[in-house]
Every structure is written in C-alpha cells, then in structure tokens.
Amino acid sequence: MPDMKVDLHCHSNVSDGVLAPAAVAATARKAGVDVWALTDHDEVSGIPAARAAAEQQGMRFVTGVEISITWANETVHIVGLRIDENNQALVDGLASTRSGRDSRGREIARQLETIGIGGAYEGALKYVGNPDLMSRTHFARYLVEIGACANTGEVFKKYLSEGKPGYVPHCWATLAQAVGWIRDAGGIAVIAHPGRYRFTPLAQGELFSEFKQLGGAAIEVVTGSHTPDQYPQYAQLANYYGFLASRGTDFHAPGESRVDFAALPPLPANVTPVWHDWF
C-alpha cells in the first residue's frame, strides 16, 4: 500500500502535547493520515483512548512510546513501535524514567526565579496533563503566555537549553535499557529525529552502531524535527547502517509543531519503510 500516509510520532496531553489522544487522532485523520501512532514521552496510558479513537476515525493504529535516554551526556529519544503497552518490564522501566521530573521542574522554576521570572512552577503546571510528566515544554508554554518570548522555539533559544537559564540536566534511562524494554514488549526500536542531536559525525556513528548491536531496527528519516535537506542525508545513513526508515511529524499542538500532518513529505524512495511488512 505505497500511497498510505503514515505518521509514527505524535504526542498528546498524556505527555507534553496539548490535545487529548482522541483529538490528536481526529486532527491526524482530517489531514489524511491512514496509519497513526501515539508515542507519548515515557508513558503509555494514552494508548487505549488513542486506539479507540483511531478505530473510530478509520485509521490503522500502531502502539508507541518515546523513551528519554542519556547517551554521551546528551538526551536522546528512542521511539518504540508495535509495543505491548501492558508488558511489565516496559511499564516498570517507564515508571522509573518518569521519576524525578517533579523535582527537576521545581529546580527549573527556582532558576527562572533568580532571573526575575516568578511563578514558573505553578504556571507550567497549568499546561501539564499528566503530573508525572512535567517537562521543559510546559515551562516554554508558560513563558510564551507571560510574554517572555513570542513562541516556544524562542524560549528554547533563550532559556531551558544547556548553558541558558532554567536548564536542569536529568539522567534518563540508558540506551541498552530503552531498547531492551521495547524489545521485551515485542516492539521495534527507532532512533527519533537523529539530526536534532549535537553529535559529531563520529559520535553519531558510535550511537548508530551501538543501537544496532543492541537490536535497534530503524531511524526516523522524515520528521518534523528534520529540515528538508536532512531527509536524503538520513536516508543514506539508514541504508548504510541497514536500518529501516520511519516517518512522523513529532506533533505536539496545532500551530506549534514545525510541520503539519498534511505537509510532511513521504519517505524517499530509496529506503525501506519500517512498516513495509505490517499490512
């Protein structure tokens, strides 16, 4: 089914998105998506609602999650697709990864207060759908709300990123743990938006090699977090390392994501889609 529009990277308000899972499904379907995955950060509790909504909208549904890991002192995201969301090893692993987010949020707020931005913890909390998953994105939305920045992209340039006020590092799961949990749950491990990480070509190669050795199967090639010139670059790297290719908007909210559902281009013709043998 080569003409299917597939989106395998989306977020709801169960993690750091704005819309409920059913509303994300409706938005995706309205834009023509045929196959859809909900991949909330370190959380799978939105999957039942997402599955029901996708079925109601006439879309094929793929279970998913996006796991935060720390690799070479950088935060990297690993997407798990076609997981059993009830797998105990996965559920326990995600719970351990989520722990510590609240104390991190309070420290972010404390740092922002020292530069004159008060009430950030309570302000961010207004945007949190899941109390266990307070993230930098929630603080970014609050800073936009109070006029500190025009949009969330500007927030991350001025605040919350390494070397900027409000940046608080967090030690997430390891690459081996994340891939292990995904595989234990019967899923497929995918490196999310590899072009977004600040790795040298050598370090990126080491990440890809370790990921493959651990049983990782795919990388995102076409994603809202990549620029168009990166699509062929990561298609070439997928083929070089023997990875399947994935595609997804990384949708978080209408008007907030870099690329809308309808605007994301298809995968390049020279790669093998991660979904090539699913249907």
Salt bridges, closest charged atoms under 4 A:
ASP16 OD1 - HIS11 ND1 3.83
ASP16 OD2 - HIS41 NE2 3.53
ASP16 OD1 - HIS252 NE2 3.26
ASP34 OD1 - ARG29 NH1 3.20
ASP42 OD2 - ARG101 NH2 2.88
GLU43 OE1 - ARG98 NH1 3.73
GLU66 OE1 - HIS9 NE2 2.93
GLU66 OE1 - HIS11 NE2 2.89
GLU66 OE1 - HIS41 NE2 3.65
GLU66 OE2 - HIS77 ND1 3.14
GLU66 OE2 - HIS193 NE2 3.56
GLU74 OE2 - ARG198 NH2 3.12
GLU85 OE2 - ARG51 NH2 2.95
ASP102 OD2 - ARG106 NE 2.96
GLU107 OE2 - ARG110 NH2 2.80
GLU145 OE2 - LYS126 NZ 2.78
GLU154 OE2 - LYS158 NZ 2.94
GLU162 OE1 - ARG198 NH2 2.68
GLU220 OE2 - HIS9 ND1 2.70
ASP250 OD1 - HIS9 NE2 2.98
ASP250 OD1 - HIS11 NE2 3.14
ASP250 OD2 - HIS193 NE2 3.86
ASP250 OD2 - ARG196 NH1 3.64
ASP250 OD1 - HIS252 ND1 3.68
GLU256 OE2 - ARG141 NH2 2.82
ASP277 OD1 - HIS276 NE2 3.95
